[in-house]
Amino acid sequence: MAQKVKLLATAAMGLESVVAQELKNLGYQDLQVENGKVLFEAETSAIARCNLWLRTADRLKVVVGEFKATTFDELFEQTKALDWERYIPEDGRFPVNGKSVKSTLYSVSDCQAIVKKSVAEKLKQKHGIASRMEETGAMYKIEVALLKDKATLTIDSSGSGLHKRGYRTGQGDAPLKETLAAALVQLTNWKPDYPLVDLFCGSGTILIEAALIGQNIAPGFNREFASESWELVSDKEWNAAFEEAESLANYDQPLDITGTDLNPKMIEIAKQNAIEAGLADLITWKQMESSDFKPSKPNGYLISNPPYGERMSDRESVEKMYRQLGETMRDHPSWSSYIITSHEGFEKLFGAKATKKRKLFNGFIKVDYYQYFGKHIR
Ligand SMILES: C[S@@+](CC[C@H](N)C(=O)[O-])C[C@H]1O[C@@H](n2cnc3c(N)ncnc32)[C@H](O)[C@@H]1O
């Protein structure tokens, strides 16, 4: 019989509902959406499927247990009471990370050491090991996360963060994280048969993510995951997940995607990244100043992460660029524009109030995602 596990998909602030929607689309239900995470129960095959398919989550973790702890004794005993042997085999490596927010047990290094000792004792007892554990096998990165005295103990199933798709060979000064870029695309009404442009494409992240979405290619197809070497998820389950991803990819879906940037070096990098992602001929790249953009077809989508003008020296030129962009887009009312920026005067400079606005974080920078819906021409 298939085994159930409790899973936790971590999400950047503001993207929790986007991650939840992805999980729903993958067929998972009864999702518990909290700050920075989405929790759900599923069969172990979900570990393979979610790692492969989630575009906007940072990591997928297995929840081993949750409990209240205000003393080191409580932390030790309750950690030991959990069924670690179900997840970690005799030779498993299990380094422990930690974090503590608004909790009595605030010394993270002490919490880590206690959890390490407690898990080791339990595993030795259950696996019948008398000596020190060798820890030469697969990786089971444990995290003890304390929030308001509640401890959540998890094992990371992803390995590198899920934003590491394996296609980024180069980047510029301010690249978007792949997970955020995918969210920006998913928050639009773009469909693969509409034109899509990024006038500030940099290393091409938004458009590469859009092409993967457009052809329904699993974002994790080109990389490995820590849980591929776990006993908890069988080879059969991993193979089935990879086969499902292969069968659902729609490589014949035509796309009309164009990336432009002022900097020719960025265009070279974007091209190389697209080749690495297996999308070589699917995206048109061109060196161009944004003010030279003239849409030639109707019903297009502009999705961009332009410079924010945070340095005073750049402010004037950035503001001029936002004004020009607003003028161009006003001349093409069938086009939709989606712009992420931290510049609080964006709407005024662009010359129109956004249809919708969403607060997000680009790393640690507070940004708004300004969404202008075009009037499609039939
Ligand atoms: C914040 S970066 C975009 C990063 C990109 N989203 C990525 O993931 O790599 C902004 C880009 O705008 C480009 N840029 C700046 N001014 C421009 C202009 N007037 N016209 C076109 N591109 C411009 C820069 O060369 C830079 O690559």
The ligand as a Tripos MOL2 file, in Angstrom:
@<TRIPOS>MOLECULE
LIG
   27    29     1     0     0
SMALL
NO_CHARGES

@<TRIPOS>ATOM
      1 C1         17.0500   44.1260  -13.6390 C.3       1 LIG1
      2 S1         17.8580   43.6620  -15.1080 S.3       1 LIG1
      3 C2         16.8410   42.3740  -15.7470 C.3       1 LIG1
      4 C3         17.2750   41.0410  -15.2180 C.3       1 LIG1
      5 C4         16.5350   39.8700  -15.8370 C.3       1 LIG1
      6 N1         15.1500   39.8130  -15.4480 N.3       1 LIG1
      7 C5         17.2670   38.5700  -15.4920 C.2       1 LIG1
      8 O1         16.6460   37.6790  -14.8770 O.co2     1 LIG1
      9 O2         18.4400   38.4520  -15.7860 O.co2     1 LIG1
     10 C6         17.4710   45.0090  -16.1550 C.3       1 LIG1
     11 C7         18.0130   44.9230  -17.5700 C.3       1 LIG1
     12 O3         17.5690   46.0720  -18.2880 O.3       1 LIG1
     13 C8         18.5640   46.4320  -19.2350 C.3       1 LIG1
     14 N2         18.3330   47.8500  -19.5980 N.ar      1 LIG1
     15 C9         18.5990   48.9530  -18.8710 C.ar      1 LIG1
     16 N3         18.1690   50.0560  -19.5360 N.ar      1 LIG1
     17 C10        17.6130   49.6360  -20.6940 C.ar      1 LIG1
     18 C11        16.9830   50.2790  -21.7980 C.ar      1 LIG1
     19 N4         16.8390   51.5930  -21.8320 N.pl3     1 LIG1
     20 N5         16.5150   49.5150  -22.8100 N.ar      1 LIG1
     21 C12        16.6360   48.1750  -22.7790 C.ar      1 LIG1
     22 N6         17.2410   47.5060  -21.7720 N.ar      1 LIG1
     23 C13        17.7150   48.2220  -20.7510 C.ar      1 LIG1
     24 C14        19.8610   46.1660  -18.5180 C.3       1 LIG1
     25 O4         20.9070   45.9210  -19.4610 O.3       1 LIG1
     26 C15        19.5270   44.9140  -17.6720 C.3       1 LIG1
     27 O5         19.9400   43.7270  -18.3380 O.3       1 LIG1
@<TRIPOS>BOND
     1     1     2 1
     2     2     3 1
     3     2    10 1
     4     3     4 1
     5     4     5 1
     6     5     6 1
     7     5     7 1
     8     7     8 2
     9     7     9 1
    10    10    11 1
    11    11    12 1
    12    11    26 1
    13    12    13 1
    14    13    14 1
    15    13    24 1
    16    14    15 ar
    17    14    23 ar
    18    15    16 ar
    19    16    17 ar
    20    17    18 ar
    21    17    23 ar
    22    18    19 1
    23    18    20 ar
    24    20    21 ar
    25    21    22 ar
    26    22    23 ar
    27    24    25 1
    28    24    26 1
    29    26    27 1
@<TRIPOS>SUBSTRUCTURE
     1 LIG1         1 GROUP 0 **** ****
